[in-house]
Amino acid sequence: MSVDIFIFAVLLLINALMTIAMLLASRTLGQPKMAKMLAGAFGCNVLLYTADPIYYFYFRGDPWANLLVSVFATTTPILAAMAYRMRSGLPHKTPYFVVSQAAALLVIFFFSTGYPDRGLAGAVVPFYAAIVLLFGVTSALLRPGRKLLLGERPIIFTCMGMAAIEIAGGMTLALMPPQGSELLDQAYTVIVFLGLPAMTVAAGIFSLYLMGGDLSERLRLAADTDSLTGAPNRRAIETTGTRLMQEANAFGRPLTVAICDVDHFKEINDLYGHSHGDEVLCQITSLFRDTLVAPEHYGRFGGEEFVLFFPGADIDRARDKVEELRNRIAKLRIGDLPLRLTASFGIAPMSASDQILSDVIKRADRALYASKEAGRNRTTVDRQAAAAF
């Protein structure tokens, strides 16, 4: 078996396996559209590595056959780029890809018929693939202000590596003289043999890893998120509170915890219905989300109670912020209901004797009870324990 046939067979087998893997992933990893698009990309490679030997042995020199093979070759990076743009929530830019592909095919046809140059005609595809990979896949992940996830870095490096291989292969083909060159042929074979199988496997494995990571993150968020309001739930509150207490002790800075309770919430549900009660909770959640420094610094503790964290704020600063929130809650309107919404708050600082989050929450809850006893719609500070810092 010749080296060329062996390379084609290896690439065909790898891409066929990756196509099957992506189709299976579309049923299990929670991103069916992305997985199917990547399956299409690897499937186009299967068609490419099936058609390429047929062209080489039976239709070599036929511009139309070459154009068909080039369609498969240029579609693969387009589908990969569209898949990653989809995952990042970006528009597919399908018209731009279609126009760019048509332009590349016209250039290939020109160098096949109008100005025959087999090397330049063959170099168009790898150059085009490199450009689409760099500006399609990589730019979908590397964007200003966006923090990279752990599984995205390997994809970026893989795309860069594959683009480098495509460019090296394209340059080798572009330098190929009309009469051919044994040295350049060998160089191209080495580039393709060493680079493409490894990069193809890497692209498939890291794509599966990334989709698995995305699914894991969605499951984690679902486990830590209140289904009604979208706020962090009690489990997330306990995790965040424990972390903030550890940071407060480590850096010697204050931590203040507040509990918010919507006044007369049962009466709201009884008078206006549970749907309006749900809207009350959702509007208060939106207020906390938009006002607090970090999205994890609050959460729905249960029922109509919310817990708020103020890391780095002493009791007086935290009280000022809570009073601001309490006044803003009083200005909320629930549809056209004649409802004056109010809330009561209890605040407590983390003390030197606090070992776990519930120690602070118990004192904040005691202060909240005092607010209710005093007539509601007010903020009470628990000062029975001195702040740790």
C-alpha positions in Angstrom: 0.0 0.0 0.0 1.4 3.4 -1.0 1.9 6.1 1.6 -0.8 8.3 0.1 -3.4 5.5 0.2 -2.5 4.8 3.8 -2.9 8.4 4.8 -6.3 8.6 3.1 -7.4 5.4 4.9 -6.3 6.7 8.3 -8.0 10.1 7.8 -11.1 8.4 6.5 -11.3 6.1 9.5 -10.7 8.9 12.0 -13.3 11.2 10.6 -15.8 8.4 10.3 -15.4 7.6 14.0 -15.6 11.3 14.9 -18.8 11.6 12.9 -20.4 8.8 14.8 -19.1 10.2 18.1 -20.7 13.6 17.4 -24.0 12.0 16.4 -24.0 10.2 19.7 -23.0 13.4 21.5 -26.0 15.1 19.9 -28.3 12.8 21.9 -26.5 12.9 25.2 -24.4 16.1 25.8 -27.2 18.6 25.7 -26.1 20.6 22.6 -27.7 18.7 19.7 -27.4 21.5 17.1 -23.7 22.1 17.7 -22.9 18.3 17.8 -24.8 17.7 14.6 -23.0 20.6 12.9 -19.7 19.1 14.0 -20.9 15.7 12.8 -21.5 17.4 9.5 -18.0 18.8 9.5 -16.4 15.4 10.1 -18.9 13.8 7.7 -17.7 16.2 4.9 -14.2 15.0 5.7 -15.3 11.5 5.2 -16.7 12.5 1.7 -13.5 14.3 1.0 -11.2 11.4 1.8 -13.4 9.1 -0.1 -13.6 11.4 -3.2 -10.0 12.5 -3.2 -8.4 9.1 -4.1 -11.1 8.6 -6.7 -10.2 12.0 -8.2 -6.5 11.3 -7.9 -6.6 7.9 -9.7 -9.5 8.4 -12.2 -10.3 12.0 -12.7 -7.0 13.8 -12.2 -6.9 17.0 -14.2 -10.7 17.3 -14.6 -11.5 20.8 -13.2 -15.1 19.9 -12.4 -14.2 16.8 -10.4 -11.5 18.9 -8.6 -14.2 21.5 -7.9 -16.5 18.9 -6.3 -13.7 17.7 -4.1 -12.9 21.3 -3.1 -16.5 21.8 -2.1 -16.2 19.0 0.5 -12.8 20.4 1.7 -14.1 24.0 2.2 -17.4 23.0 3.8 -15.7 21.3 6.7 -14.1 24.4 8.3 -17.3 26.4 7.6 -19.4 23.9 9.6 -16.9 23.9 12.4 -16.9 27.7 12.6 -20.7 27.9 12.6 -20.9 25.2 15.3 -18.6 27.2 17.6 -20.3 30.5 16.8 -23.6 28.9 17.7 -22.2 27.7 21.0 -21.0 31.2 21.8 -24.4 32.7 21.0 -23.1 34.5 17.9 -24.9 34.8 14.6 -24.0 32.0 12.1 -22.9 34.5 9.4 -24.0 31.9 6.8 -24.2 34.4 3.9 -20.6 35.5 4.5 -19.3 31.9 4.6 -21.3 31.0 1.4 -19.9 34.0 -0.4 -16.3 33.3 0.8 -16.6 29.7 -0.2 -17.9 30.6 -3.7 -15.0 33.0 -4.1 -12.5 30.3 -3.1 -14.0 27.9 -5.6 -13.9 30.5 -8.4 -10.2 31.0 -7.6 -9.6 27.2 -7.7 -11.5 27.0 -11.1 -9.4 29.9 -12.5 -6.2 28.1 -11.6 -7.6 24.9 -13.0 -8.7 26.3 -16.4 -8.0 30.0 -17.1 -4.5 30.1 -15.7 -3.6 26.4 -15.2 -1.4 26.0 -12.1 -1.9 22.8 -10.2 0.1 24.0 -7.2 -1.8 27.2 -6.8 -5.1 25.5 -7.4 -4.3 23.0 -4.6 -3.1 25.7 -2.3 -6.4 27.6 -2.2 -8.2 25.0 0.0 -5.7 24.8 2.9 -5.2 28.6 2.9 -9.0 29.0 3.0 -9.4 26.4 5.7 -6.7 28.1 7.8 -8.5 31.5 7.5 -11.9 30.1 8.4 -10.5 28.2 11.4 -8.6 31.2 12.7 -11.3 33.8 12.2 -14.3 31.5 12.6 -13.6 29.2 15.5 -10.9 31.1 17.4 -12.7 34.5 17.2 -15.9 32.8 18.5 -14.1 31.9 21.7 -11.5 34.7 22.0 -13.5 37.9 22.5 -12.6 41.0 24.5 -13.9 40.9 28.0 -14.8 37.3 27.9 -13.1 34.9 30.2 -12.1 31.6 28.7 -13.4 28.4 30.1 -11.0 25.6 30.8 -12.1 23.4 27.9 -11.9 26.3 25.4 -8.1 26.7 25.5 -7.4 23.3 24.0 -9.9 24.0 21.1 -8.1 27.3 20.4 -4.7 25.7 20.4 -6.0 22.9 18.2 -7.4 25.3 15.7 -4.2 27.3 15.6 -2.2 24.0 15.2 -4.5 22.9 12.4 -4.3 26.3 10.7 -0.5 26.2 10.9 -0.5 22.7 9.2 -2.9 24.0 6.6 -0.7 27.0 5.9 2.4 24.9 5.7 0.7 22.5 3.3 -0.7 25.3 1.3 2.7 27.0 0.9 4.2 23.6 -0.1 1.6 23.3 -2.8 2.0 26.9 -3.9 5.7 26.4 -4.5 5.1 23.2 -6.5 6.5 23.7 -10.1 4.4 22.6 -13.1 6.6 19.6 -13.6 6.3 18.5 -10.0 9.0 18.2 -7.3 9.8 15.0 -5.4 11.2 17.0 -2.5 8.0 19.1 -2.2 5.8 16.0 -2.6 7.6 14.4 0.3 7.4 17.5 2.4 3.7 17.7 1.8 3.2 14.0 2.6 5.1 14.5 5.9 3.0 17.6 6.8 -0.2 15.8 6.1 0.7 12.5 7.6 2.1 13.9 10.9 -0.3 16.8 11.3 -3.8 16.1 10.1 -4.6 12.8 11.8 -3.4 14.2 15.2 -5.2 17.5 14.8 -8.4 15.8 13.7 -8.4 13.5 16.7 -7.6 16.5 19.0 -10.4 18.5 17.5 -12.9 15.7 18.0 -11.8 14.9 21.5 -11.6 18.4 22.8 -15.0 19.3 21.2 -16.5 16.4 23.1 -14.8 17.4 26.2 -16.0 21.0 25.8 -19.6 19.9 25.2 -19.4 17.6 28.3 -18.1 20.5 30.3 -20.9 22.7 29.1 -23.4 20.1 30.2 -21.8 19.7 33.6 -21.9 23.5 34.1 -25.6 23.7 33.1 -26.3 20.8 35.6 -24.3 22.6 38.3 -26.2 25.9 37.7 -29.5 24.0 37.7 -28.6 22.5 41.1 -27.6 25.9 42.5 -30.4 28.0 41.0 -33.9 28.6 42.2 -36.2 27.5 39.4 -38.8 30.3 39.9 -36.7 33.4 40.3 -33.3 32.4 38.8 -31.6 33.4 42.0 -29.0 31.3 43.7 -30.8 28.8 45.9 -30.1 27.7 49.5 -27.4 25.3 48.5 -25.6 28.0 46.5 -26.0 30.5 49.4 -24.3 28.1 51.8 -21.5 27.5 49.4 -20.9 31.2 48.8 -21.3 32.1 52.4 -18.8 29.6 53.5 -16.3 30.8 50.9 -16.8 34.5 51.9 -16.3 33.6 55.6 -13.0 31.9 54.7 -11.9 34.9 52.6 -12.9 37.3 55.4 -10.8 35.4 57.9 -7.9 35.0 55.5 -7.7 38.7 54.6 -8.9 40.2 57.8 -11.8 42.0 56.4 -15.4 42.4 57.6 -18.4 40.4 56.3 -21.9 41.4 57.0 -25.0 39.2 56.3 -28.6 40.4 55.9 -31.9 38.5 55.7 -34.8 40.0 53.7 -38.4 39.0 54.3 -41.2 40.2 52.1 -43.9 41.7 54.4 -47.4 40.1 54.4 -46.4 37.8 51.6 -49.1 35.2 52.5 -51.8 37.9 52.2 -50.4 38.9 48.8 -50.9 35.3 47.6 -54.3 35.0 49.2 -55.6 38.4 47.9 -54.0 38.6 44.4 -53.1 35.0 43.6 -49.9 33.0 43.5 -48.9 34.3 40.1 -48.7 37.8 41.4 -46.8 36.5 44.5 -44.3 34.9 42.1 -43.9 38.2 40.3 -43.1 39.9 43.6 -40.3 37.4 44.2 -39.0 37.8 40.6 -39.0 41.6 40.8 -37.1 41.6 44.1 -34.7 39.1 42.7 -34.0 41.4 39.7 -33.5 44.3 42.0 -30.9 42.4 44.1 -29.2 41.1 40.9 -28.9 44.5 39.4 -27.8 46.3 42.6 -25.4 44.0 44.4 -21.7 43.9 43.5 -21.6 40.2 42.4 -24.4 37.9 41.2 -23.6 35.3 43.9 -23.9 37.8 46.8 -27.6 37.1 47.3 -29.9 34.2 47.1 -33.4 32.9 47.8 -33.2 31.2 51.2 -36.7 29.8 51.0 -40.2 31.0 50.6 -40.2 34.8 50.7 -36.8 35.1 52.4 -33.6 36.2 50.8 -30.0 36.2 52.1 -27.6 39.0 51.1 -23.8 39.1 51.6 -21.7 42.3 52.0 -18.1 41.2 51.9 -15.7 44.0 52.9 -18.5 46.1 54.4 -18.8 46.9 58.1 -22.2 46.9 59.8 -22.9 50.6 59.1 -22.0 50.5 55.4 -24.1 47.3 55.0 -27.0 49.0 56.8 -26.9 51.9 54.4 -27.0 49.6 51.4 -29.8 47.6 52.9 -31.8 50.7 53.6 -31.3 51.7 49.9 -32.7 48.3 48.9 -35.6 48.5 51.3 -36.6 51.9 49.9 -36.3 50.7 46.3 -38.5 47.6 47.1 -41.2 50.0 48.4 -41.2 51.7 44.9 -41.8 48.4 43.0 -45.1 48.0 41.2 -46.7 44.7 40.4 -48.8 45.3 37.3 -51.7 47.6 38.1 -52.4 46.1 41.5 -53.1 48.6 44.3 -50.3 47.0 46.3 -47.7 48.8 48.4 -44.8 46.3 48.7 -42.5 46.4 51.7 -39.8 44.2 53.2 -38.1 43.8 56.6 -34.4 43.2 57.0 -32.2 41.8 59.7 -28.4 42.4 59.7 -25.6 40.7 61.6 -21.8 40.9 61.2 -19.5 37.9 61.2 -17.9 37.7 64.7 -14.7 36.1 65.8 -16.6 33.2 67.4 -18.5 32.3 64.2 -17.5 28.9 62.9 -20.1 28.2 60.2 -22.5 30.4 58.1 -25.5 29.4 60.2 -23.9 31.1 63.2 -24.2 34.5 61.4 -27.5 33.7 59.8 -29.1 32.9 63.2 -28.2 36.4 64.5 -29.4 38.0 61.3 -32.6 36.1 61.6 -33.0 37.3 65.2 -32.6 40.9 64.0 -35.2 40.2 61.2 -37.7 38.9 63.9 -37.1 42.2 65.8 -37.9 44.2 62.6 -41.2 42.3 62.3 -42.1 42.7 65.9 -41.4 46.5 65.6 -44.0 46.8 62.8 -42.2 45.6 59.7 -40.8 47.6 56.8 -37.6 48.4 58.7 -34.0 47.3 59.2 -32.7 46.0 62.5 -29.0 45.4 63.3 -28.0 42.7 65.7 -25.2 44.1 67.9 -25.0 41.3 70.5 -21.8 40.0 68.9 -18.8 42.2 68.0 -17.6 42.1 64.4 -14.5 40.0 63.8 -12.8 42.8 61.8 
